[in-house]
Amino acid sequence: MINQGDIDPATLQPVTIPRSEHAISRANISSSALKVLYRLKDAGFQSYLVGGGVRDLLLGREPKDFDVGTDARPEQIKDLFRNCRLIGRRFRLAHVRFGREVIEVATFRAASATEAAETSDVAHTDEGRILRDNVFGTLEEDAWRRDFTVNALYYDIRDFSVVDYVGGLEDLKAGTLRLIGDPTQRYREDPVRMLRAVRFAAKLGSRIHPDSEAPLQELGHLLADIPAARLFEEVTKLFLGGCAVTGFELLRHYDLFRYLFPMTDEVLSHEEQGFPITFVARALENTDTRLAEGIPVTPAFLYAALLWEPVRLRMQELQQQGASGLEAAQIAGNQITSEQQGFTSLPKRFSLPMREIWMLQPRLERRRGRAPYRMLEHPRFRAAYDFLLLRSEVGEASKELVDWWTQFQVLNPDDRATLTDAGAPAKRRRRPRKRRSAAKSGG
């Protein structure tokens, strides 16, 4: 295997695949990305479509987004596009916005950040993790700075060819996911690459190359140094990309899941064949199915499923101490959410509905009087009902309860009354106040 440190990019000869020998067509490239590519080219800069967009187009897939690589500096990119915003401290990037679509434009980076480690534009931790890296370079150097070979393919807008410096095309054909350079060093530079390796292996159905696979179980602890907000982004990409089941299995295989969801992992480790592992797997399978059918999925429901077993066990402890079902659900939900925030943060727009899904589970057991009618009006009822379905599928909630709520939703108000003791809800009539006598009122 060739290591990055053994390479002199100036001497490299890329493999160039002409337009007639590959399947990428401009018709399949975002019009916004094409505008960026052509404007950079017309301004005299090098301009390439790069990364996952090129990889997916070569595989006949529809890319989720399109990234551009160029020799233009961030400030020069901003001068070309009024709709551009520069972001990032660790890596300086340009975001060119077209309505809701954002085209990410990155300046080519130097071959080795360590060669410029004494400059103010590069910073590392003692572990080797890159904190800041804004040393710019050439196309050849940039290719060797990317993470995986299949992500280091460049589509040249000048002649529509594909340029490959690192053997990415061969790995793509062979279904191999391989890190560029020394795997241990690259994982230490950015531990999130371990999660990306799992995500790409799951998404592409690829096998991680043995050299890139070996350090995974040894370096998982480095994820503890990654900001929780960044890990949340990686978790959503991994579990909301349509391959959640495979991604989950790989995370557990490489012992990485415990650094993301330690409370859940502890439960799964003790009950490998029981309800918890089945429930999580079923929830992730349901997520993949919904995405395949074009049905939206929210991180709130995903996290509710991933953290449900720790919440359920905490609820049981609180109820044994005398708390009611609703009180236990509220306290347990708040505690588990707070503890999880230290590993993968969850924005309030997701954590609040997640806790509501949990808190509505004991309320779904109330089927008398006005309670069911109030439940139907709750904005989170449908999510809570879907969650109840999952619990029932693995035997954690009764099928009779699910059937009751299924029937209650479709019945008309008069028929619903037959399912409850108190009948349909009626408006409360206020009793008229009794007029006090003059003697009692002191009048």
C-alpha positions in Angstrom: 0.0 0.0 0.0 1.3 3.5 -0.9 1.3 5.9 2.0 0.7 9.6 1.6 4.1 10.5 3.1 5.9 8.5 0.4 4.3 10.4 -2.4 5.6 13.5 -4.2 2.4 14.9 -5.8 4.4 16.8 -8.4 5.6 13.5 -10.0 2.2 11.8 -10.0 0.6 10.9 -13.3 -3.2 10.7 -13.0 -5.5 8.3 -14.8 -7.8 10.4 -17.0 -11.0 8.8 -18.3 -12.4 10.7 -21.3 -16.1 11.5 -21.6 -16.7 8.6 -24.0 -15.6 6.1 -21.4 -17.7 7.0 -18.4 -21.4 7.5 -17.6 -21.4 11.0 -16.1 -23.7 13.4 -18.0 -24.2 17.1 -17.3 -28.0 16.3 -17.5 -27.6 14.6 -14.2 -25.7 17.4 -12.5 -27.5 20.1 -10.6 -27.9 23.3 -12.6 -26.7 25.3 -9.7 -23.5 23.2 -9.5 -23.0 23.7 -13.2 -23.3 27.5 -12.8 -20.6 27.4 -10.2 -18.3 25.2 -12.3 -18.6 27.3 -15.4 -18.3 30.7 -13.6 -15.0 29.5 -11.9 -13.7 28.2 -15.3 -14.7 31.4 -17.1 -12.8 33.4 -14.5 -9.6 31.5 -15.2 -9.7 29.1 -12.3 -9.5 25.3 -12.2 -13.0 23.9 -11.6 -13.9 20.3 -10.8 -16.9 18.4 -9.4 -15.5 16.3 -6.7 -16.2 13.8 -3.9 -19.4 11.9 -3.4 -21.2 13.5 -6.3 -18.8 12.1 -8.8 -18.8 8.7 -7.0 -22.5 8.4 -7.0 -22.9 9.6 -10.7 -20.4 6.9 -11.7 -22.5 4.3 -9.9 -25.7 5.5 -11.6 -27.1 7.0 -8.4 -28.6 10.4 -7.7 -26.2 12.4 -5.6 -27.5 14.0 -2.4 -25.3 17.1 -3.0 -22.7 18.4 -5.3 -19.3 19.7 -4.1 -16.8 21.7 -6.1 -13.0 21.9 -5.9 -11.0 24.8 -7.2 -7.6 26.6 -7.0 -9.5 29.9 -6.3 -9.0 31.1 -2.7 -12.1 31.5 -0.5 -12.0 35.3 -0.8 -11.7 35.0 -4.6 -14.8 32.7 -4.6 -16.7 35.2 -2.6 -15.8 38.0 -5.0 -17.3 35.9 -7.9 -20.6 35.0 -6.2 -22.8 37.5 -4.4 -24.8 34.6 -3.0 -21.6 33.2 -1.3 -20.8 32.9 2.4 -17.5 31.8 3.9 -17.8 29.4 6.7 -15.6 27.2 8.9 -12.6 27.8 11.1 -11.2 24.3 10.9 -11.5 24.2 7.1 -12.3 27.5 5.4 -15.1 26.8 2.8 -17.4 28.7 0.6 -21.1 28.1 0.5 -22.8 29.3 -2.7 -26.6 29.4 -2.1 -29.3 29.0 -4.8 -32.6 29.1 -3.0 -32.6 26.1 -0.7 -29.7 24.4 -2.5 -26.1 25.0 -1.3 -23.1 24.3 -3.4 -20.0 23.8 -1.3 -16.8 25.1 -2.9 -13.4 24.1 -1.4 -10.0 25.4 -2.3 -7.4 22.7 -3.1 -5.4 21.8 0.0 -1.7 21.1 0.5 -0.5 17.5 0.5 0.6 17.4 4.1 -0.5 19.7 6.8 2.5 18.6 8.9 4.9 20.2 6.5 3.3 23.6 7.4 2.7 22.8 11.1 4.6 25.9 12.2 2.4 28.3 10.3 -0.7 29.9 11.9 -3.0 28.2 9.4 -2.5 24.7 10.8 -3.1 23.3 14.3 -3.2 19.8 15.8 -4.0 18.3 19.2 -1.4 16.1 20.9 -3.4 13.1 19.6 -2.9 14.3 16.0 -6.4 15.6 15.4 -6.6 18.5 13.0 -8.0 21.6 14.7 -7.3 24.0 11.8 -6.0 23.5 8.3 -6.1 26.2 5.8 -2.9 25.6 3.8 -3.8 25.6 0.1 -2.2 23.6 -2.6 -2.7 22.0 -6.0 -5.1 19.5 -7.5 -2.6 16.7 -7.2 -2.0 17.5 -3.5 -5.7 17.9 -2.8 -6.3 14.4 -4.1 -4.0 12.9 -1.6 -5.6 14.9 1.2 -9.0 13.4 0.8 -10.2 10.6 3.0 -11.2 7.6 0.8 -10.1 6.8 -2.7 -13.6 6.6 -4.0 -14.2 10.2 -2.8 -11.1 11.5 -4.6 -12.4 11.5 -8.1 -12.6 14.7 -10.1 -14.9 15.6 -12.9 -13.3 18.3 -15.1 -15.8 20.8 -16.5 -13.4 21.8 -19.3 -13.5 18.5 -21.2 -15.9 16.4 -19.1 -13.2 13.8 -18.2 -12.8 12.1 -14.8 -9.4 12.4 -13.2 -8.1 9.8 -10.7 -4.8 10.1 -8.8 -5.3 7.5 -6.1 -6.9 4.4 -7.7 -10.5 5.4 -6.8 -12.0 4.0 -10.0 -10.5 0.5 -9.4 -11.7 0.5 -5.8 -15.2 1.7 -6.9 -15.4 -1.2 -9.4 -14.1 -3.7 -6.8 -16.5 -2.5 -4.1 -13.6 -1.6 -1.8 -13.5 1.3 0.7 -9.9 2.3 1.3 -8.4 5.2 3.2 -5.8 7.3 1.4 -2.5 7.2 3.3 -1.7 5.6 6.6 -5.1 4.6 8.2 -4.1 5.2 11.8 -2.7 8.6 11.1 -5.8 9.6 9.0 -8.2 8.4 11.8 -6.2 10.3 14.4 -6.3 13.5 12.2 -10.1 13.3 12.2 -11.8 10.4 14.2 -15.1 11.1 12.5 -13.5 9.3 9.5 -14.3 6.1 11.4 -18.0 6.9 11.3 -17.7 7.9 7.6 -16.1 4.5 6.9 -19.0 2.8 8.4 -21.5 5.0 6.6 -20.0 4.6 3.2 -19.6 0.9 3.6 -23.3 0.6 4.5 -24.4 3.0 1.8 -22.3 1.6 -1.1 -22.4 -2.1 0.1 -18.6 -2.0 0.0 -16.1 -3.9 2.1 -13.6 -1.9 4.1 -10.1 -2.7 3.1 -8.3 -4.7 5.8 -5.7 -2.0 6.3 -8.4 0.6 6.8 -10.5 -1.8 8.9 -7.8 -2.9 11.4 -7.6 0.4 13.5 -11.4 0.8 13.9 -11.8 -1.2 17.1 -8.6 0.3 18.6 -9.3 4.0 18.0 -12.9 4.4 18.9 -12.1 6.2 22.1 -10.9 9.2 20.0 -14.5 10.0 19.3 -14.8 11.3 22.8 -12.9 14.4 21.8 -15.3 15.2 18.9 -17.9 17.9 19.7 -21.3 16.4 20.5 -22.9 18.6 17.9 -20.7 17.2 15.1 -21.4 13.6 16.2 -25.2 14.4 16.0 -24.7 15.4 12.4 -22.9 12.2 11.7 -25.5 10.0 13.4 -28.3 11.5 11.4 -26.3 11.0 8.2 -25.7 7.4 9.1 -29.2 6.5 10.3 -31.3 8.7 8.0 -29.6 7.7 4.7 -31.6 4.6 4.0 -29.1 2.1 5.3 -29.7 2.4 9.1 -29.8 -1.4 9.8 -26.5 -2.1 8.1 -24.9 1.0 9.6 -26.0 -0.1 13.1 -24.7 -3.6 12.6 -21.3 -2.3 11.5 -21.1 0.2 14.4 -21.6 -2.6 16.8 -19.3 -4.9 15.0 -16.4 -2.3 15.2 -17.4 -1.4 18.8 -18.1 2.2 17.8 -21.8 2.4 18.8 -20.9 2.6 22.5 -19.2 5.9 22.0 -22.3 7.4 20.5 -25.1 5.8 22.7 -23.3 4.4 25.7 -26.5 3.9 27.8 -28.2 2.0 25.0 -25.1 0.0 24.2 -24.8 -1.1 27.9 -28.4 -2.5 27.8 -27.8 -4.2 24.4 -24.6 -5.8 25.6 -26.4 -7.5 28.5 -29.5 -8.5 26.6 -28.1 -9.4 23.2 -30.9 -11.7 22.2 -33.8 -10.0 24.1 -36.3 -7.3 23.5 -33.9 -4.3 23.4 -31.8 -5.4 20.4 -34.9 -6.5 18.6 -36.7 -3.2 19.2 -33.8 -1.0 18.0 -33.3 -3.2 14.9 -37.0 -3.1 14.1 -37.1 0.7 14.6 -34.1 1.2 12.2 -35.7 -1.2 9.7 -38.9 0.8 9.8 -36.8 4.0 9.2 -35.2 2.5 6.1 -38.6 1.4 4.8 -40.2 4.8 5.3 -37.3 6.5 3.5 -37.5 4.0 0.6 -41.2 4.9 0.3 -40.5 8.6 0.3 -42.0 9.1 3.8 -40.2 11.7 5.9 -38.4 10.6 9.1 -37.4 12.9 11.9 -34.4 12.5 14.2 -36.8 12.9 17.1 -38.5 9.6 16.4 -35.1 7.9 15.6 -33.6 9.1 18.9 -36.8 8.2 20.8 -36.3 4.6 19.6 -32.5 4.5 20.2 -32.9 5.7 23.8 -36.2 4.1 24.7 -34.7 1.1 26.6 -32.6 3.3 29.0 -35.7 5.5 29.5 -38.0 2.5 30.1 -35.6 1.0 32.7 -35.3 4.4 34.4 -39.1 4.6 34.5 -39.4 1.3 36.2 -36.9 2.4 38.9 -38.8 5.6 39.5 -42.2 3.7 39.7 -40.7 1.3 42.2 -39.9 4.4 44.3 -43.5 5.5 44.2 -43.7 7.7 41.1 -46.8 7.5 38.9 -46.4 6.4 35.3 -46.7 9.9 33.8 -44.3 11.3 36.5 -41.8 8.6 35.9 -41.9 9.1 32.1 -41.3 12.8 32.5 -38.4 12.5 34.9 -36.8 9.5 33.1 -37.1 11.3 29.8 -35.4 14.5 31.1 -32.6 12.5 32.8 -31.7 10.3 29.8 -31.9 13.3 27.4 -29.5 15.3 29.6 -27.1 12.4 29.9 -27.1 11.7 26.1 -26.4 15.3 25.3 -22.8 14.8 26.5 -22.2 12.3 23.7 -24.4 13.3 20.7 -26.2 16.5 21.2 -29.8 16.8 20.2 -31.3 20.3 19.3 -34.4 21.3 21.2 -36.5 21.1 18.0 -35.9 17.3 18.2 -35.4 16.7 21.9 -38.8 18.2 22.9 -40.9 16.0 20.6 -38.8 13.0 21.5 -39.7 13.4 25.1 -43.3 13.9 24.2 -43.3 10.6 22.4 -42.0 8.9 25.6 -44.4 10.7 27.9 -47.5 9.8 25.7 -46.8 6.1 26.0 -48.3 5.7 29.5 -51.1 8.1 28.5 -52.0 5.7 25.7 -53.0 3.2 28.3 -55.8 5.5 29.5 -58.9 4.6 27.6 -61.7 5.8 29.8 -63.7 9.0 29.8 -62.3 12.0 27.9 -58.7 11.0 28.0 -58.7 9.2 24.5 -60.3 12.3 22.9 -57.7 14.6 24.3 -55.0 12.2 23.0 -56.3 12.4 19.5 -56.0 16.2 19.6 -52.3 16.1 20.8 -49.9 17.2 18.0 -47.6 14.3 18.8 -50.3 11.6 18.9 -49.5 10.0 15.5 -45.8 9.7 16.4 -46.7 8.2 19.8 -49.1 5.8 18.1 -46.4 4.7 15.6 -44.0 4.2 18.5 -46.6 2.1 20.3 -46.9 0.0 17.1 -43.1 -0.7 17.2 -43.4 -1.7 20.9 -46.2 -4.1 20.1 -44.3 -5.7 17.2 -41.6 -6.8 19.6 -44.0 -7.8 22.4 -43.3 -4.9 24.7 -46.9 -3.5 24.4 -50.1 -5.5 24.1 -51.6 -6.0 20.6 -55.0 -5.4 22.2 -54.0 -1.9 23.1 -52.8 -1.2 19.6 -55.9 -2.6 18.1 -58.1 -0.4 20.3 -56.3 2.8 19.3 -56.4 1.7 15.6 -60.1 1.3 15.8 -60.7 4.4 17.9 -59.1 6.6 15.3 -61.3 5.5 12.4 -64.7 5.4 14.2 -67.1 8.3 14.1 -67.8 10.1 17.4 -71.0 8.2 18.2 -69.3 4.8 17.7 -66.2 5.9 19.6 -68.5 6.4 22.6 -69.1 2.6 22.8 -65.3 2.1 23.4 -65.3 4.3 26.5 -67.3 4.2 29.8 -68.1 7.9 29.7 -69.2 8.1 26.1 -68.4 11.0 23.8 -67.1 14.1 25.4 -69.7 16.8 26.1 -69.2 20.4 26.9 -69.2 21.1 30.5 -72.2 23.2 31.7 -71.4 25.7 34.4 -73.7 25.6 37.4 -75.4 28.9 38.1 -74.0 30.6 41.2 -76.3 30.8 44.1 -77.2 34.4 45.0 -76.2 35.0 48.6 -78.8 36.6 50.9 -78.4 40.1 52.0 -77.8 39.0 55.6 -75.0 36.6 54.6 -73.4 39.1 52.3 -73.5 41.9 54.8 -75.7 44.0 52.6 
